[in-house]
Amino acid sequence: MDFLWEDFESTQAKAGRTYKGEEVTEQIVEKWVRQYGPHLHRYEATNEKFFGIN
């Protein structure tokens, strides 16, 4: 979950979007987990910090 959280926030920042707070990030990450839970093992981080963790 931490990977998804940080990846979402860093992607939003790189796109120049305004930070909307932890509540919005939490909602997005929870939605991803509900929708893609069975497929999360395929997650590919776009944040260099997480390369090679899978």
N, C-alpha and C positions, 0 to 999 in steps of 0.2 A: 504494500500500500504506500509506503514511504516513497518508493520509486515513482509510482504513478503521480503522487502528490507533487513531488519536486519537478518531475518532467512536465506536468501540466503548467505549473507556475513559470518555469523557465521558458517554455514554448510561448506562453502568453506574453511574457516580457520581451522576448526576441521579436515578436510580431508587433510590438509597440502598443499593445493593448493596456488599458488602465487596470490596475490591480483592484479587484472587487471584493477582496477579503477572504478570510478563511472559510466562512460559511459557504460561499459560492464554490470554492475549490473542493470543499468536503462534499457538496451535492454532486458535483461532476464526478469525482472519484467513486463515490458510492453508486452512482448510476452506471459507471463503467463496470464495476464489480458485479452488479446485478445482471447487466446485459452480457458481459463477456467473461464472467467467472470461469466457465469451463475451458476457455481459450487463453487464460492469462499466462499460461506457460509459454505462449508464443510471443509475449510482449517484447518489443524491441525498443529500448530506450533511445531517445534522441539526444539526451543530455550526456555529454562525454564523461561525466562523473560516474555514470552507471555502465559504461561499456565493459563487456566481459563479465558481468555479474550473473547473467542467466546461466 
